[in-house]
Amino acid sequence: MSLPSQDLNDRLSFTGLDSQLDELTLEFQQNLHRLAVEVLRPIGTELDRMTPEAVIAEGSPYWDVWTEFKKLGASFSLLYSLESLQAARLMSVMLEELTWGDAGLAISLSVSGTPWLLAHHFDNQFLLNNIPEDSIGCWGITEPDHGSDMVDFNGVAMSPGSSQSRPNCIATIKGNEVVINGQKSAWVSNGTVAQYSALFCSCDRGNGLEKVALVVPLDAKGVTRGKPLEKMGQRALPQGEIYFDNVSISTDWLIAPVEQYQQVARAQLTEANGGMGMMFAGLARAAFEEALNYTHERKQGGVPIIGHPGVRSRLLHMFRKVEAARALARRNAEYNMTAPQPELLGSISSKITSTQAAFEVASDALQLFGGNGMTLEYPIEKMLRDARSSMIEDGCNDVLAIKGGSELAQGKLHS
Ligand SMILES: Cc1cc2nc3c(=O)[nH]c(=O)nc-3n(C[C@H](O)[C@H](O)[C@H](O)COP(=O)(O)OP(=O)(O)OC[C@H]3O[C@@H](n4cnc5c(N)ncnc54)[C@H](O)[C@@H]3O)c2cc1C
């Protein structure tokens, strides 16, 4: 056995404890890391300090991110043309690297594929023919009066005896026409810039309220947008309401029949939470790397603070959380890409693990930066804000844990 190299960077670099990244994945990772360092990190920092209106204005650097990302040639159809395990690996490497660069921009780029991906999952040829793969998409599910209610698509997190208030968005289906009225909340990621929305809302077919999932082209007559949302974290991510005033489209735009709503909602939450797991392992890693480097530079007591055992021990706990989050995220991605049925339980577990790790590691990093961590000179305070948002995004972790627990309640394992 050879002795370990003295230089930690030679041993781990940004692949961490990956033992067997093949050549294609490594090359892809290096290109993505370059994009993260040269484009996403600096532009994300710049956008973080701009107003939400300026972020999406013509000429904003936000649009350069799209241009540069497209140059990589990464697409879902390319991904799905690969062998499943390799696709899972590439996907997790991609989402981790993008979020290493900037969480808000990574969400903007990744949520964009939602309408196309749902069309692909449900093998909906009409949608696949009508949604350009490189268009900007979004997922409109949250409503002003329905946040956790909507994520809890099968009602397992609700208190017994509770009932839901009136929906804020209803799609009325008559014959082959869908007429949509109402609104989605200001939290819709890409809501202010998207061209297509996967819309999950209530539906009226004349037999009481049901739920439906469809795609709406956002240039349809009667669609308007709200004011870009001002918020604490992920400020580079454009968010805002989408309003529907008698928006009429054909039932061809339904992702699946109304009767399959629960399956669509389950598939989407599994995909979205799995993605969050891969992404926020990247933010945890970014905060850890910043902290490790800083502790080699900052001197106290006459030595770099890495010389103090308490600092080393804190860093070890940060490192193990990063690696645990990455490992679960990749394991879940590999399972979901290869198993006959993707597993919501795994995706929820990965989402909670990574977002919790990102928050804890960013908070520990801020501690190691001391007062400097609180200032805009260093990236840590932004990472902490971005990580905090992720614990609410795509279903708050409290409700997701109840949902995951309810999956476990469905049966015992056989020995
Ligand atoms: C950065 C970010 C991006 C987002 N992107 C999107 C997007 O792309 N599309 C979209 O539609 N939405 C999006 N959302 C909205 C997100 O899905 C909701 O914020 C989330 O589902 C929680 O809903 P809420 O904010 O209305 O909180 P509420 O549902 O009002 O819940 C508030 C708190 O009450 C508690 N709580 C509520 N219900 C229960 C329960 N049944 N059991 C236990 N505790 C409960 C929880 O602690 C919860 O945090 C995003 C949110 C954020 C922060």
The ligand as a Tripos MOL2 file, in Angstrom:
@<TRIPOS>MOLECULE
LIG
   53    58     1     0     0
SMALL
NO_CHARGES

@<TRIPOS>ATOM
      1 C1        -36.5250   28.7800   -2.0860 C.3       1 LIG1
      2 C2        -37.8820   28.2110   -2.3170 C.ar      1 LIG1
      3 C3        -38.2240   27.7180   -3.5930 C.ar      1 LIG1
      4 C4        -39.5040   27.2320   -3.8320 C.ar      1 LIG1
      5 N1        -39.8410   26.8120   -5.1020 N.ar      1 LIG1
      6 C5        -41.1220   26.4820   -5.3810 C.ar      1 LIG1
      7 C6        -41.5220   26.1360   -6.7080 C.ar      1 LIG1
      8 O1        -40.7030   26.0440   -7.6240 O.2       1 LIG1
      9 N2        -42.8290   25.9160   -6.9560 N.ar      1 LIG1
     10 C7        -43.7750   25.9880   -5.9840 C.ar      1 LIG1
     11 O2        -44.9430   25.8090   -6.2920 O.2       1 LIG1
     12 N3        -43.4270   26.2550   -4.6810 N.ar      1 LIG1
     13 C8        -42.1320   26.5070   -4.3750 C.ar      1 LIG1
     14 N4        -41.7620   26.8070   -3.0850 N.ar      1 LIG1
     15 C9        -42.7650   26.7610   -2.0260 C.3       1 LIG1
     16 C10       -42.5480   25.6090   -1.0490 C.3       1 LIG1
     17 O3        -42.8720   24.3850   -1.6540 O.3       1 LIG1
     18 C11       -43.4270   25.9000    0.1830 C.3       1 LIG1
     19 O4        -42.8740   27.0420    0.8070 O.3       1 LIG1
     20 C12       -43.4530   24.7370    1.1500 C.3       1 LIG1
     21 O5        -44.1680   23.6680    0.5890 O.3       1 LIG1
     22 C13       -44.0810   25.1260    2.4770 C.3       1 LIG1
     23 O6        -45.2960   25.7890    2.2950 O.3       1 LIG1
     24 P1        -45.5680   27.1840    3.0270 P.3       1 LIG1
     25 O7        -44.3980   28.0690    2.8130 O.co2     1 LIG1
     26 O8        -46.8960   27.6650    2.5720 O.co2     1 LIG1
     27 O9        -45.6100   26.8290    4.5610 O.3       1 LIG1
     28 P2        -46.8870   26.2960    5.3510 P.3       1 LIG1
     29 O10       -47.5120   25.1700    4.6460 O.co2     1 LIG1
     30 O11       -47.7290   27.4690    5.7070 O.co2     1 LIG1
     31 O12       -46.2240   25.7110    6.6550 O.3       1 LIG1
     32 C14       -45.5750   26.5620    7.6210 C.3       1 LIG1
     33 C15       -44.9470   25.6590    8.6580 C.3       1 LIG1
     34 O13       -45.9840   24.9890    9.3760 O.3       1 LIG1
     35 C16       -45.6080   23.6530    9.6840 C.3       1 LIG1
     36 N5        -46.5950   22.7390    9.0790 N.ar      1 LIG1
     37 C17       -47.5000   22.9960    8.1060 C.ar      1 LIG1
     38 N6        -48.2550   21.9360    7.8410 N.ar      1 LIG1
     39 C18       -47.8250   20.9520    8.6430 C.ar      1 LIG1
     40 C19       -48.1920   19.5780    8.8410 C.ar      1 LIG1
     41 N7        -49.1830   18.9940    8.1450 N.pl3     1 LIG1
     42 N8        -47.5260   18.8670    9.7680 N.ar      1 LIG1
     43 C20       -46.5100   19.4160   10.4830 C.ar      1 LIG1
     44 N9        -46.1030   20.6980   10.3400 N.ar      1 LIG1
     45 C21       -46.7540   21.4500    9.4460 C.ar      1 LIG1
     46 C22       -44.1940   23.4610    9.1290 C.3       1 LIG1
     47 O14       -43.2370   23.6900   10.1520 O.3       1 LIG1
     48 C23       -44.0880   24.5430    8.0850 C.3       1 LIG1
     49 O15       -42.7330   24.9270    7.8660 O.3       1 LIG1
     50 C24       -40.4700   27.2420   -2.7910 C.ar      1 LIG1
     51 C25       -40.1230   27.6980   -1.5160 C.ar      1 LIG1
     52 C26       -38.8440   28.1720   -1.2810 C.ar      1 LIG1
     53 C27       -38.4930   28.6700    0.0910 C.3       1 LIG1
@<TRIPOS>BOND
     1     1     2 1
     2     2     3 ar
     3     2    52 ar
     4     3     4 ar
     5     4     5 ar
     6     4    50 ar
     7     5     6 ar
     8     6     7 ar
     9     6    13 1
    10     7     8 2
    11     7     9 ar
    12     9    10 ar
    13    10    11 2
    14    10    12 ar
    15    12    13 ar
    16    13    14 ar
    17    14    15 1
    18    14    50 ar
    19    15    16 1
    20    16    17 1
    21    16    18 1
    22    18    19 1
    23    18    20 1
    24    20    21 1
    25    20    22 1
    26    22    23 1
    27    23    24 1
    28    24    25 2
    29    24    26 1
    30    24    27 1
    31    27    28 1
    32    28    29 2
    33    28    30 1
    34    28    31 1
    35    31    32 1
    36    32    33 1
    37    33    34 1
    38    33    48 1
    39    34    35 1
    40    35    36 1
    41    35    46 1
    42    36    37 ar
    43    36    45 ar
    44    37    38 ar
    45    38    39 ar
    46    39    40 ar
    47    39    45 ar
    48    40    41 1
    49    40    42 ar
    50    42    43 ar
    51    43    44 ar
    52    44    45 ar
    53    46    47 1
    54    46    48 1
    55    48    49 1
    56    50    51 ar
    57    51    52 ar
    58    52    53 1
@<TRIPOS>SUBSTRUCTURE
     1 LIG1         1 GROUP 0 **** ****
